[in-house]
């Protein structure tokens, strides 16, 4: 396995050793070349790319990101650009056209053959993030009155331009989806058997408007390599293959993690976005959180008299609200992830929130005892130490309950539970925390 | 598509309508049956399971979780248990044996045929979480001097018990890995062509000890359906297929999210673990975080005189340290996720942390202005309002820098960057926050 090194490539280009670079590239996998070209300067990229023979160039091109594809196309003649864009699979091509400016897109569409143009424009008609946008219309279709031998013959004839030949789909005269067969089953069945006798009837399918995440989950749950996509009349219009859906799974996981950190993902990816764009994606959340947090300020400001009297109370605020935030973050993490993987259903919400409350009480009791000891050592005032311990118990239970319940509450109001971010929970618990603290302090100091 | 309903199943069982239940189950997909059985009481599960014909029973069994497989096996006769365990693929069987008590495991191993016993014990020899543990030894092996026609014939003959036939691997007499061919390429090539002329030489592969996450990434990056696994002498010992790796990807994503919320995942899954076990998995982190947070208490306690004098200062503590935590959580989220997906390399650490600092300054300046206005309205003291604004600017920059840098620092010390959880960042920023606040307050109040 030849591992390409981006420094070697840049050096070869600087010293104009194009023949050496070319033979180096020819030894490599298309994906490796794409990964390498991603990280070198744009001029070098176009230069290196020109060295590739046409077939390999098309493969490498398809594995690049849309913005770099666009840059490359601008650097090439119309003929080369046509070859590259024609060589892409329809779903990748739709993703590219969606990315480039409208004028470029319409110029690229004009380069396509009438058939490819029709196919591409159809895909672009589906919303981003749906199965319709991800699918390819190049699947293997069979009739149910064919024999296995005929089906294998047909697959062999069609294989060269099909996205996958490992599944074939059986349709009637109006293209309604009737069944599915795997190449493995075909190979294991006698040539004279009719497809209708051996196909899986009522195979799993998705609609064109099915969310790409749901399509990915279906593929994963049923160990499929591809899933057929049908329109509202149950006509087979395409298939989504597992390689597209693996990317979707990763994308969605990243999105969930970002959301949990209260960052909106810029379209071009965080690390390639401009500084201002990044700040814009973060400031909205921060501003909202600060607005919410002004409540804590008002509450504490209203307790000036108490604080003037027992100033040591102020020392425990960060620890108390911090622990509330931490317990809340733990509980919400678990519920959000459970809802996302389907491990937790809405039906068991009451049970699960109750269980979180029990966990919160247990944690609060354990940690509260420790904190009482520490608070007494720091302040040498037993009543303050007791106030701090009781507050910790109360905050911990409340945080576990609120953190566990919020994802469900969001879902009831049709908001994505993943919007319950760690910073959001922390901020909510700041308010509950100071409220509980001063409430308990007033109650116990009056004893 | 028949959607099974768990209430219907329970009802059928209660009224002993076994024939109806049986014909209902026969209409369903094995995966759906497994999902359904997962959620009904254990006695009903065994009852319903007994109704399945042998072939379907084996398939359903394989899609269940190890602990439920174990329960079922205990309920059956030795003969049925043998059929079920023999019907599993070796990697799933290894996962089951790893889960059950040692006495049960050795009893189950004795049920196996000598060949299956050998294969299973070999897999158990590899560490959990490695490619060796996930692989199946049932792949299609070819010789490079075969013709395509001979290869297709061999594949057809072997297909019934191979995990996948869509890739075949070419080995020499000592089982060294020489190349790979896809069934698609075989189908597209003339029958008389030699395998050596059309195979992919130096295919991507993993070692038996390769981390399962790395194997999954390889599959995804190169759009493969399976990847060969070789031992330290480069001998082909098995293949890992995409369905196992899709589960790995989901598992690892869940683990990352849990870690980011500072929860250790109990082995049996959070929602099936006992209350005490769950509390145990959370209390360690909480305790550590509280221990760290006692520092803030000591700092504030040391500032009693200042607070007695300007008591309104205490009102802004939650907002200031909260914003620090939020900015830090955002920055660390982005870096952890970038490191996990490989989007960010260690080489660019300085650049990336610098960029975070710039973002933090920008955010701090924007939010600081707003906060000055609010602080003045609340306290009617201009100097306090200015202290709060300046602190916010300082905290925001520092939080972005610390949050952005910590994942890299962890990596330098060979700690998984995913250990930088939101609660950890929040707690660290609590300390920095109060320190900066009182420092700035002293400086500005002395003016």
Interface residues (C-beta under 8 A of the other chain):
Chain A: X1 X2 X29 X31 X35 X155 X156 X159 X160 X164 X165 X166 X183 X184 X187 X188 X202 X204 X219 X220 X221 X222 X223 X225 X242 X243 X246 X247 X249 X250 X253 X254 X256 X257 X258 X260 X261 X262 X263 X269 X270 X271 X275 X276 X278 X279 X282 X283 X285 X286 X287 X289 X290 X293 X294 X296 X297 X298 X300 X301 X304 X307 X308 X311 X312 X314 X315 X316 X317 X318 X319 X321 X322 X323 X325 X326 X327 X329 X330 X332 X333 X334 X336 X337 X338 X341 X343 X344 X352 X355 X358 X359 X362 X363 X366 X367 X370 X371 X374 X375 X378 X379 X421 X422 X423 X426 X427 X430 X433 X434
Chain B: X1 X29 X31 X35 X155 X156 X159 X160 X164 X165 X166 X183 X184 X187 X188 X202 X204 X219 X220 X221 X222 X223 X225 X242 X243 X246 X247 X249 X250 X253 X254 X256 X257 X258 X260 X261 X262 X263 X269 X270 X271 X275 X276 X278 X279 X282 X283 X285 X286 X287 X289 X290 X293 X294 X296 X297 X298 X300 X301 X304 X307 X308 X311 X312 X314 X315 X316 X317 X318 X319 X321 X322 X323 X325 X326 X327 X329 X330 X332 X333 X334 X336 X337 X338 X341 X343 X344 X352 X355 X358 X359 X362 X363 X366 X367 X370 X371 X374 X375 X378 X379 X421 X422 X423 X426 X427 X430 X433 X434
